[in-house]
């Protein structure tokens, strides 16, 4: 019994000793790594070394290697080793150049992932540090400070591109500049490759002369630089040409339009027996030249590639409600008779034809589905329509409201006002300092642009041609036009 008791006592003591041990791992690390040494030191000139070396107080790694953190842009190889970080330029350092290294929370410890505080280091491969800097305030189209993240590129020479990116704490700023003229690009670099692409959307580009510290406000605007493509098909002596976007034709093109809408344009050229040289312009007035080579024509496409599209509008004129059916194809044959019904009784009614549309006036119409039946409508692509219907809402039958006002600070500019509905479709367009329109109840947005090329339409920029977009202002607050209301004396201040 005594032996058993002693064994039990020893077991309890061992259990007690195990239960009072401190947990493994210690307290959680909440402090960021600290930079304790760097080569070269910030402010170093005539730097001839091959690498940058940083020493930290704990083991570290680079966080998000995709984001560049040396300006000018330099392909880098980053090597981590315990508490050391080595940064090597793949093609060496540029001579007589000031480099700005912004860590911007790129360094984190290996244990808990705590990011180092922002740190900026300047050094030069020349005899002096270039100290000029340019700061930017990025505005949106309504003139307010933008909350998007933007990247700026300052291009002085083909191989020297200074860069910087906004974050949540600091505005956009480029440092380490010398006196001279720079080409500037500012855009939302979505894939972080420091190169503007069509998917990045808005872009500001211009050239600036830097001879002192600058503070600039810029507004990135819609751009377009994707070239127009033409597709051709031959059928006998006829050549059909389709453009990948809306274009302005010249010569034979202008006289042989078959169909056009906001996305495509299509033409018939007849007869064509020899190779034909022609020119055209896209919707941004970029000019192109092309040759129709009958030997190399693409025969894989169909003649009715552009689908038939129809738009329906209702406009009230006094006591008459006009229903307009408009197609994007030229009408080859209009109907001879048209019947409508809202119950079970079909009635033949008069209608007006022309300009790719049919207008049907109604003296008496009630909300609900309106069915239509006509003998045929034939288009140049030989498709026919015989039946159709439309839902008439109560709002369609109500009188429209007046929307009117003026534009201030117009000066001698050619300002074009566009009123957009909730679907971002243009409901009204005017040129001048005043506007006055009858519109259906709904929410509307006002936008104004300076029509520099005098074509009546907004022209986006073209990066390849170094053409800036036309100044554009979007009123920040949509207006609500309620049933039976008028919106008068609206004052718009574009600010450009």
Phi and psi in degrees as a GROMACS rama.xvg file:
@    title "Ramachandran Plot"
@    xaxis  label "Phi"
@    yaxis  label "Psi"
@TYPE xy
-62.3954  -39.2724  UNK-2
-62.7056  -41.9038  UNK-3
-64.9126  -40.8177  UNK-4
-62.796  -42.6633  UNK-5
-64.9168  -40.0333  UNK-6
-63.4899  -40.272  UNK-7
-65.6602  -38.6946  UNK-8
-64.5628  -42.6475  UNK-9
-61.4052  -40.6829  UNK-10
-62.7236  -41.4373  UNK-11
-65.4681  -39.2821  UNK-12
-63.8709  -42.5585  UNK-13
-63.6251  -41.1393  UNK-14
-63.9749  -40.6126  UNK-15
-64.9735  -40.9848  UNK-16
-62.3294  -39.7424  UNK-17
-68.3271  -33.077  UNK-18
-76.0642  -17.4927  UNK-19
-101.776  6.26399  UNK-20
-69.3206  146.648  UNK-21
-70.5493  143.631  UNK-22
-63.2093  145.749  UNK-23
-69.9283  151.614  UNK-24
100.1  -28.3598  UNK-25
74.833  -175.525  UNK-26
-68.6326  154.712  UNK-27
-68.4883  138.236  UNK-28
-81.2086  117.745  UNK-29
-116.579  2.82491  UNK-30
-97.3984  144.468  UNK-31
-78.6223  154.895  UNK-32
-63.6648  149.441  UNK-33
-115.054  138.119  UNK-34
-81.2906  117.086  UNK-35
-105.128  -18.3441  UNK-36
-159.334  148.764  UNK-37
-148.34  144.715  UNK-38
-133.525  120.865  UNK-39
-81.7895  163.269  UNK-40
-68.9298  153.04  UNK-41
-62.2444  131.306  UNK-42
99.1704  -1.08879  UNK-43
-67.7007  138.15  UNK-44
-117.176  165.955  UNK-45
52.3211  39.514  UNK-46
-69.7932  124.722  UNK-47
-115.557  1.25448  UNK-48
-69.9488  163.681  UNK-49
-93.66  -24.7177  UNK-50
-133.325  157.214  UNK-51
-99.8353  136.452  UNK-52
-128.074  130.613  UNK-53
-124.73  136.093  UNK-54
-111.92  138.189  UNK-55
-124.224  169.148  UNK-56
-86.0438  0.406784  UNK-57
-158.395  171.193  UNK-58
-65.3315  133.267  UNK-59
-134.131  167.879  UNK-60
-147.986  164.353  UNK-61
-86.4066  134.72  UNK-62
-102.44  125.139  UNK-63
62.4252  77.2998  UNK-64
-70.0667  -11.1325  UNK-65
-73.1248  -25.7757  UNK-66
-85.9541  124.156  UNK-67
-66.8546  142.354  UNK-68
-136.45  17.8063  UNK-69
-120.238  130.524  UNK-70
-122.521  128.377  UNK-71
-64.8277  160.44  UNK-72
-56.2694  126.95  UNK-73
-141.501  121.826  UNK-74
-61.285  127.841  UNK-75
-125.273  154.869  UNK-76
-120.546  122.626  UNK-77
-107.961  124.019  UNK-78
-114.386  124.477  UNK-79
-104.783  142.207  UNK-80
-153.646  107.103  UNK-81
47.0247  -107.525  UNK-82
-99.5781  15.9675  UNK-83
-121.615  144.727  UNK-84
-128.087  122.412  UNK-85
-113.407  128.871  UNK-86
-116.171  121.673  UNK-87
-122.913  126.623  UNK-88
-73.6142  132.375  UNK-89
-64.5866  -31.6597  UNK-90
-121.022  22.3074  UNK-91
81.1298  173.184  UNK-92
-88.7003  146.182  UNK-93
-72.7163  140.545  UNK-94
-71.2804  151.256  UNK-95
51.2255  46.6239  UNK-96
-130.472  135.928  UNK-97
-88.5696  126.929  UNK-98
-107.474  139.365  UNK-99
-118.935  118.888  UNK-100
-106.35  118.112  UNK-101
-113.396  111.512  UNK-102
-71.6599  -35.3144  UNK-103
43.0337  53.2979  UNK-104
61.5577  30.3865  UNK-105
-86.0254  -16.0461  UNK-106
-101.531  131.27  UNK-107
-134.319  155.883  UNK-108
-79.8612  157.348  UNK-109
-78.1653  -17.9259  UNK-110
-85.121  -54.5617  UNK-111
-116.472  -6.14142  UNK-112
78.1079  22.5438  UNK-113
-70.0578  129.007  UNK-114
-86.2395  141.222  UNK-115
-69.3281  149.639  UNK-116
-67.2996  157.285  UNK-117
-58.3647  134.782  UNK-118
-138.971  134.371  UNK-119
-120.404  131.373  UNK-120
-128.841  131.66  UNK-121
-115.173  138.172  UNK-122
-150.423  163.328  UNK-123
-135.242  143.047  UNK-124
-87.2429  -1.79428  UNK-125
-107.886  -166.471  UNK-126
-81.7786  -11.6147  UNK-127
-145.449  158.687  UNK-128
-90.5029  124.594  UNK-129
-75.793  125.133  UNK-130
-110.289  -2.36  UNK-131
-70.8885  146.868  UNK-132
-141.411  155.669  UNK-133
-129.207  127.675  UNK-134
-110.766  144.086  UNK-135
-122.895  141.444  UNK-136
-108.73  120.231  UNK-137
-94.6694  120.254  UNK-138
-106.178  149.124  UNK-139
-86.7716  -177.279  UNK-140
-66.8082  -17.7375  UNK-141
-93.8856  0.95681  UNK-142
93.2017  0.779926  UNK-143
-89.7691  156.925  UNK-144
-64.6891  126.643  UNK-145
-75.6493  144.877  UNK-146
-97.3242  0.231387  UNK-147
-75.2182  161.096  UNK-148
-90.8755  125.537  UNK-149
-122.166  154.688  UNK-150
-118.985  139.738  UNK-151
-116.571  139.12  UNK-152
-122.356  127.132  UNK-153
-110.141  109.902  UNK-154
-106.141  109.173  UNK-155
-97.4509  -39.8003  UNK-156
-135.7  166.69  UNK-157
-60.6426  -30.3243  UNK-158
-103.255  -0.751363  UNK-159
-123.413  104.577  UNK-160
-125.139  110.084  UNK-161
-80.1467  145.88  UNK-162
-143.256  159.452  UNK-163
-163.006  156.304  UNK-164
-134.641  139.899  UNK-165
-71.0503  156.084  UNK-166
-134.401  -172.141  UNK-167
-74.3161  -14.4588  UNK-168
-108.36  -29.5822  UNK-169
-122.866  147.875  UNK-170
-74.6485  176.276  UNK-171
-75.2363  126.742  UNK-172
-147.682  135.16  UNK-173
-115.766  127.473  UNK-174
-116.28  171.489  UNK-175
77.5038  26.9098  UNK-176
-92.6691  148.909  UNK-177
-105.544  167.597  UNK-178
-62.1889  136.515  UNK-179
156.883  -177.188  UNK-180
-103.582  133.931  UNK-181
-126.912  142.92  UNK-182
-86.0153  130.067  UNK-183
-114.288  135.428  UNK-184
-131.116  131.829  UNK-185
-131.246  124.913  UNK-186
-157.606  167.208  UNK-187
-88.5485  98.2851  UNK-188
-79.5197  83.5255  UNK-189
-64.9572  -38.2691  UNK-190
-99.5585  9.82015  UNK-191
54.8238  45.3789  UNK-192
-111.378  7.92267  UNK-193
54.4899  42.3112  UNK-194
-150.637  127.205  UNK-195
-70.721  131.285  UNK-196
-131.86  162.589  UNK-197
-57.759  -35.4782  UNK-198
-69.4256  -15.8541  UNK-199
-71.9159  -16.0661  UNK-200
80.7218  -111.166  UNK-201
-71.7605  148.362  UNK-202
-149.682  139.065  UNK-203
-116.004  130.519  UNK-204
-141.942  143.726  UNK-205
-169.64  179.083  UNK-206
-117.674  140.357  UNK-207
-129.856  148.327  UNK-208
-99.967  122.714  UNK-209
-106.644  111.722  UNK-210
-132.149  1.44122  UNK-211
-161.139  175.695  UNK-212
-65.732  132.333  UNK-213
-117.312  148.683  UNK-214
-126.346  116.966  UNK-215
-126.647  138.729  UNK-216
-104.145  129.834  UNK-217
-132.279  155.775  UNK-218
-126.637  100.612  UNK-219
-62.6145  135.552  UNK-220
-126.209  165.237  UNK-221
-60.3254  138.189  UNK-222
-121.151  168.619  UNK-223
-159.59  120.657  UNK-224
-135.535  1.40906  UNK-225
-68.306  124.151  UNK-226
-69.3872  150.141  UNK-227
-73.4006  138.843  UNK-228
-111.407  142.352  UNK-229
-113.534  138.859  UNK-230
-120.088  135.85  UNK-231
-126.677  147.425  UNK-232
-141.1  138.142  UNK-233
-107.813  136.153  UNK-234
-140.225  100.19  UNK-235
67.5999  -128.329  UNK-236
-93.3212  7.3825  UNK-237
-102.673  135.854  UNK-238
-116.552  127.511  UNK-239
-102.893  128.302  UNK-240
-117.837  128.825  UNK-241
-122.905  136.382  UNK-242
-100.203  148.833  UNK-243
-73.241  -9.7642  UNK-244
-151.726  178.923  UNK-245
-72.1799  129.073  UNK-246
-131.767  163.664  UNK-247
-104.067  114.103  UNK-248
-85.7397  158.87  UNK-249
-123.184  159.702  UNK-250
58.4182  -126.174  UNK-251
-59.7804  -34.8689  UNK-252
-55.5339  -48.363  UNK-253
-61.4013  -32.016  UNK-254
-91.8327  -1.67325  UNK-255
-130.495  35.7924  UNK-256
-72.8476  128.384  UNK-257
-99.3926  -45.8032  UNK-258
-150.461  147.336  UNK-259
-154.814  144.731  UNK-260
-146.541  -164.494  UNK-261
-72.982  -14.0882  UNK-262
-108.261  -36.3761  UNK-263
-138.486  163.126  UNK-264
-134.663  141.641  UNK-265
-134.266  142.606  UNK-266
-131.628  152.626  UNK-267
-112.79  128.142  UNK-268
-114.335  120.614  UNK-269
-150.741  135.714  UNK-270
-86.1427  152.979  UNK-271
-126.229  113.987  UNK-272
-117.848  -15.3736  UNK-273
-130.872  166.84  UNK-274
-59.0964  142.899  UNK-275
-131.859  128.147  UNK-276
-95.3484  133.925  UNK-277
-147.25  166.09  UNK-278
-135.706  157.138  UNK-279
-159.353  169.98  UNK-280
-131.874  146.145  UNK-281
-84.9007  -174.869  UNK-282
-67.9153  -12.5043  UNK-283
-103.343  13.8179  UNK-284
66.0579  25.4177  UNK-285
-77.9385  128.052  UNK-286
-91.4245  138.499  UNK-287
-130.312  155.925  UNK-288
-130.286  145.918  UNK-289
-151.268  160.675  UNK-290
-126.755  130.185  UNK-291
-84.7721  108.235  UNK-292
-103.178  111.585  UNK-293
-65.3143  -15.6363  UNK-294
-81.1113  -31.2701  UNK-295
-108.866  19.873  UNK-296
-70.4954  138.474  UNK-297
-73.6833  119.006  UNK-298
-106.662  13.0877  UNK-299
-91.9339  -4.16231  UNK-300
-101.812  160.542  UNK-301
-98.3171  161.768  UNK-302
-76.3787  -20.7824  UNK-303
-112.231  44.9177  UNK-304
-64.0324  -39.7427  UNK-305
-76.784  118.449  UNK-306
-72.499  155.272  UNK-307
-71.1286  129.081  UNK-308
-124.875  141.41  UNK-309
-126.33  136.072  UNK-310
-111.896  142.788  UNK-311
-121.613  125.946  UNK-312
-129.825  148.991  UNK-313
-122.175  124.84  UNK-314
-130.597  129.801  UNK-315
-96.1402  127.066  UNK-316
-121.952  95.6277  UNK-317
66.2352  -120.263  UNK-318
-95.8915  2.11664  UNK-319
-102.048  132.443  UNK-320
-105.502  114.612  UNK-321
-94.7159  121.45  UNK-322
-99.6956  121.668  UNK-323
-113.38  125.189  UNK-324
-109.341  118.747  UNK-325
-127.635  136.092  UNK-326
-112.237  157.855  UNK-327
-89.3089  -1.74843  UNK-328
-107.086  146.558  UNK-329
-65.1171  133.534  UNK-330
-83.355  126.388  UNK-331
-85.6323  -36.9747  UNK-332
-145.518  127.686  UNK-333
-87.3566  160.152  UNK-334
-68.497  153.06  UNK-335
-87.3075  -29.2522  UNK-336
-147.466  154.14  UNK-337
-140.063  132.882  UNK-338
-121.01  144.289  UNK-339
-134.902  157.889  UNK-340
-155.853  148.347  UNK-341
-120.765  1.9013  UNK-342
-135.878  -110.259  UNK-343
-124.058  -2.31947  UNK-344
-103.11  121.247  UNK-345
-88.6757  133.017  UNK-346
-124.524  136.089  UNK-347
-83.0998  132.512  UNK-348
-132.201  156.353  UNK-349
-76.5888  160.764  UNK-350
-153.087  165.498  UNK-351
-118.981  136.076  UNK-352
-117.716  161.132  UNK-353
136.537  154.502  UNK-354
55.6392  44.0836  UNK-355
61.6542  27.2472  UNK-356
-147.639  164.262  UNK-357
-125.506  128.155  UNK-358
-111.609  125.304  UNK-359
-116.964  113.307  UNK-360
-87.0893  136.951  UNK-361
-123.351  129.92  UNK-362
-88.3007  -34.6782  UNK-363
-129.996  123.357  UNK-364
-154.376  140.862  UNK-365
-118.651  158.721  UNK-366
-60.7302  149.451  UNK-367
131.088  -173.084  UNK-368
-81.4566  130.669  UNK-369
-108.044  121.229  UNK-370
-99.5927  140.796  UNK-371
-126.393  147.509  UNK-372
-144.672  125.768  UNK-373
-138.999  159.503  UNK-374
-62.9523  -46.5589  UNK-375
-173.397  150.596  UNK-376
-130.922  117.305  UNK-377
-113.487  133.505  UNK-378
-106.159  173.31  UNK-379
-64.896  -17.9239  UNK-380
-92.2926  10.8146  UNK-381
67.3025  22.9328  UNK-382
-95.8282  140.609  UNK-383
-112.124  151.347  UNK-384
-120.343  135.509  UNK-385
-126.166  -28.4554  UNK-386
-131.743  150.922  UNK-387
-160.708  165.581  UNK-388
-155.402  160.069  UNK-389
-149.387  142.39  UNK-390
-91.4345  123.518  UNK-391
-99.216  121.176  UNK-392
-94.8381  165.551  UNK-393
-64.1058  -35.0482  UNK-394
-65.3431  -30.0259  UNK-395
-64.7189  -25.5356  UNK-396
-96.368  -5.48913  UNK-397
-83.6807  154.207  UNK-398
-66.3731  151.504  UNK-399
-80.2227  162.447  UNK-400
-104.795  154.118  UNK-401
-85.4427  130.407  UNK-402
-121.005  115.443  UNK-403
-144.803  159.692  UNK-404
171.595  -158.917  UNK-405
-145.061  163.929  UNK-406
-115.343  125.218  UNK-407
-92.9656  162.879  UNK-408
58.4139  34.4297  UNK-409
-74.7483  -33.5419  UNK-410
59.1557  -137.186  UNK-411
-99.8775  13.4672  UNK-412
-73.2189  152.356  UNK-413
-93.3449  91.5201  UNK-414
-91.9884  134.676  UNK-415
-115.818  124.972  UNK-416
-99.999  132.699  UNK-417
-122.136  132.66  UNK-418
-107.289  118.459  UNK-419
-106.232  140.351  UNK-420
-82.7351  -174.129  UNK-421
-66.0856  -18.6082  UNK-422
-92.465  9.57873  UNK-423
64.681  25.6852  UNK-424
-94.1353  143.182  UNK-425
-76.8676  115.386  UNK-426
-89.8875  -30.4864  UNK-427
-152.557  149.335  UNK-428
-141.214  135.696  UNK-429
-143.355  155.735  UNK-430
-119.234  129.368  UNK-431
129.448  -173.106  UNK-432
-93.7244  -8.02557  UNK-433
-129.988  159.719  UNK-434
-147.065  152.76  UNK-435
-158.784  109.468  UNK-436
-138.325  149.45  UNK-437
-98.1706  121.679  UNK-438
-131.99  156.09  UNK-439
-70.681  157.342  UNK-440
-58.4665  142.268  UNK-441
157.561  -177.242  UNK-442
-98.2793  133.615  UNK-443
-131.059  147.475  UNK-444
-117.924  137.534  UNK-445
-102.132  134.157  UNK-446
-136.041  144.771  UNK-447
-129.858  138.146  UNK-448
-135.803  153.622  UNK-449
-87.1737  109.966  UNK-450
-79.6963  79.0619  UNK-451
-64.1968  -35.9523  UNK-452
-92.269  2.29277  UNK-453
59.4814  33.4927  UNK-454
-101.792  -2.25585  UNK-455
83.8064  -1.22086  UNK-456
-129.534  151.445  UNK-457
-66.725  131.879  UNK-458
-112.399  116.057  UNK-459
-73.9056  170.403  UNK-460
-77.9463  165.855  UNK-461
-133.334  105.804  UNK-462
-63.2971  -40.4161  UNK-463
-65.5788  -36.7323  UNK-464
-88.9755  0.377095  UNK-465
56.8433  39.1187  UNK-466
-105.688  125.924  UNK-467
-76.275  153.248  UNK-468
-69.9567  152.305  UNK-469
-64.9809  138.634  UNK-470
-52.8588  132.822  UNK-471
-131.493  135.061  UNK-472
-127.362  132.219  UNK-473
-117.953  120.919  UNK-474
-61.4168  126.278  UNK-475
-65.6636  -24.0594  UNK-476
-116.247  117.258  UNK-477
-62.8099  154.652  UNK-478
-107.879  148.899  UNK-479
-108.334  116.111  UNK-480
-99.2278  110.329  UNK-481
-91.79  162.156  UNK-482
-60.0708  125.724  UNK-483
82.5087  3.38395  UNK-484
-101.456  161.71  UNK-485
-123.255  145.226  UNK-486
-114.526  106.505  UNK-487
-120.198  162.154  UNK-488
57.52  36.4107  UNK-489
-73.6355  130.169  UNK-490
-113.071  122.252  UNK-491
-111.582  135.54  UNK-492
-124.408  93.0855  UNK-493
-64.6378  -33.1336  UNK-494
76.8315  22.7426  UNK-495
